[in-house]
Structure formats: structure tokens, C-alpha cells
């Protein structure tokens, strides 16, 4: 309680709005960082190599492959499974399905980042409003003071009034920075996943992916296998 009282004495009427925004900012940054970290790495290269050797015309083998290797919760595994389940469709239809699915995943990856950006814009304004209110109260108190006004009293009042602006800027800085960095991270992961799913789609079409284990090529082109998340 003493900490809350001390903060309230510094921020005045803007204590709760600024406190709530700081807690939301911290929670979103921690949650998004954990989410993206857990979805950052998969055994995608191994999956693509195994898919190259898989007979896609054998439905039981494909179902066994899905049950054995694609039961993970990673985004790449989900997309991989979706492509295999749609392997009998034409390539353009599978690509359209993947694009729609990736759009939904983008919402999942960037969830909460708009709120961070909004807090980054609003927090300094709330702090500035608190400063204006604090200055108004200070001038009212000075007007009611009889006799001379000591510089220490004036400095103390200005310091308290400016505290809310400082608090608003302190909240806005990590909110804006976090929103931008996390959005870049999410875009990078999704782009890598999309690239990996494109390779998977090529394999379903019968295009060989060239690896260190690839001894011969039966398709018109070979593509290097990379590591996808």
C-alpha cells in the first residue's frame, strides 16, 4: 500500500490510467515473446526429406506419416498437414488454401500488437494531460497563498506536475519499440514458414528437393532444402 500511495502522490489523478497501461504493455510483450519463441524452430528439413521419399499415392502411408510426424503444435507442422490432406487438389487451389490459412495465422502471430501501438500513442497524451491538470492545481494553490512564494514550493509543484509526462513517455517507449520489433519478428517467422510450405507444395507436385542425400533427380528442377520454422 505504501508503494501505491507513493506512486499516487507523484502521478495524481493519472495514477490508474498509467498503471493499467504499463501492466498491459508488460503482459503483451512477455506473452508475444513467449509465443514467438515457442514457434520459432521445427524439424522442417527432416520432414521435407521424409516427404520426398514418401509415396503420396498411398493413402495409408500418408495417414501414417501425418500421425507420426505432424502431430506437433508448430505452425509449420499444421501447414504441412493441411497440404498433405489437400494433396489431391490442384496446385493453384492448394496455394490459395495456404494463403487463406496464413492470413489467419498472421492474426494469431500479431495478436495484441495493435494494442501496444495504441498505448504507445496514448500514454504520452495521458501523461501530458496529467501535467496540465497538475499545473492548474499548482497555480490555484499559488493564487491562494498569502505573502511571498518561495522558489522551493514552485519547484516542488512543477516537479510533481511533470512526473506524469515522464511516466507517459516511459510507458510509450517500450510499447512502441515492442510493437515494432515483435511485428518484424512475426513477419520473419511467417515468411520462413510460407517458404517452407511452398517447397512442400513443390514436393507434392513431384518436384525433387535437392539435399545432401539426393543421389538422383527425377523432376525437371531441384531446389535446395533449407531449415524452416
N, C-alpha and C positions, 0 to 999 in steps of 0.2 A: 504493500500500500504506500509506503514511503516513496518508492520509485515512481509510482503513478502520480502521486501528489507533486513530486519534484518536476516531472515532465509537464504536468498540467500548469504548474506555476510559470513554466517557460513558454508554453505554446498557447495558453489561454483557451479560447473557445474552439480553436482548431486542433486541439489535442486528439480528439476521437477520429475526425476525418483523416488526419495524417497518420495516426497509429494504424487505422484499418488498412489504408493504402500500403503502408510499409509491410504489414503482415501478409497481405495478398501478394505483393511483389515477391517476397521471400518464398512463399509457398509455391508460386507458379514457377519460379526459377529452379527451385530444388526438384519439383515434380517433373518438369520438362527435361532437366539434365539427366535424371534417373531414367526416364522413359527412353530418351535417345541413346543413352549408354547401353541399356539392355537390348536395344535393337540395332546395335552397331556392327556386330560381327556374326557371320554364319559360315557353315561349311559349304558354301555355294560351289566352289571349284570341284569338290568331290562329288557333289550332286550332279553337276553338268557332265563330268567324266562318266559317272554311272549311267546317266541317261543316254549317253552316246552308245553304250553297249546294250541298251535295253531294246527289246523287240516291242515296239509300240502297237503292233497289230494284235498282240496277245493281251487281251483284257485282264486276265488273271494276274499276269506278270506286272502289269501297270498298277493294278489294285494293291498287289503285294508291295511294290516299290513305294507307293503312297503311304501305306500303313507302316512300313518300316522306317522310311527316311523323312517323310513330310508331315509328321505329327507334331512338330515343334510349333511354337507360337511366333516365330520370327516372321517378319513381313515377307521376306524373300521366299520362305517355305510356303506361305499361304498363296503367294502369286504363282509359284512353281506348281503347286497342287491344282490351282484353278486352270492353268494352261493344259495340264495333262488331262483334266476332266473334260476339257473342250478340244481335245486333240483331233476329233473327227470333224470339227468345223473348219471352214476355210481360213486361210491365214489372215485376211483382212478383218474377218469377224472376230478372231481371237485378239488381234491388235486393238480393235475397238473396245472389246471387253476389258482388256488390260488397262486401257486409257481411262475408262469409267471407274474401274476399281482403284487405280492410282489416285484419281481425284478424291475419292472417299478417304483413302489413306492420307492424303495431304491434309485434309481437315483434321484427322486424328493426330498427325505429327505437329501441326501448328496450333493445336488447341490451346487457348489461353494467351497466345502471343499478342493478339489484338488488345486484350485487356491490359497487358503490360504496356503496350504503346499508348493506350488511352491514359493510364496512370502517369506515364512519363510526361504527357502534355498537361494533365490536370493538376498534378502535385505542385508545380511552381506557382500556378494561379491560386490554388488554395493557400499556399504559403504567403503569397503577396496579399491576398485578402486578409489573412490574419495580421499581417504587418499594418495594413491600413486601419483595421479595427483597433489594433494596439496603439497606433499613433493618435487616433481620435480620442481614445480613453486617456492617453497621456496628456494631451492638450486640455482636456476637460479638467483633469486633476490640477494641471498647472494654473488654469484660469481660476480655480477655486482656492489656490494657495495665497495666503496673505503674506505680504512682505516680499523680500528678495528670493530669487530662485537660485539654489545652489547648483553649480555645474555637475556635481556628482549625482544629484537627483535627475537631472536632464539626461545624463549619460546612461544611467540605470534604466530609465524609461525607454530610451531609444534602443538599448541593447535587448530588452525584453521584446520590443516590437519587431526587431529584425530577426529574432530567433525563428519565427515561423517561415520566413523566406528561406533561411538556411536549411531548415528541416525539409521544406518542399523540394529544394534543389538536391539535397542528399538522397531523397527518395526517387526523384526523377532520373538521376544519373544511372543507377543500376537497372531501373526499369527500362529505359530506352536502350542501353547497351545490351542488356539481357535479351530484349525482344529482337534486336538486330542479329546478334550472334547466334541465338537459338534458331532463328528463321534461316540463316545461312547454313547452319548445321543440318536442319531438316531438309532443305533443298538439296544439299550434297548427298545425303543418305538416299533420298528418293530418286535422284538422278542415277546413282550407282545401282539401285535396285532395278530401275527401269532398263538400264543397260544389260544387266544380268538376265532379266526376263526376255529381252529381245534375243539374246543368244539362245535361251531355252526355246523360244519360238522357232528359231532357225533349225535347231536340232529336230524339233517335231516335223519340220518340213523336209528333213533328210539332209540338211547341210552339216557337214562334219566340222567339229571344232578341233583345231589343231592343238595338241598338247605334246608333252614330252613322251607320252605313252602312245601317241598316234603313229602307227607304222605305215599306214596307207590311207589314201583319200579316195572315197567313192563318190563324193559330190563335186559340184562344179567349183566350190570355193572352200577354203579353210579359214577359220577365224581363231585368233589366239584366245585361250581361256584366261580370264582374269579372276581376281578374288572379289566377290560381291557381298555386300552386306544386306 
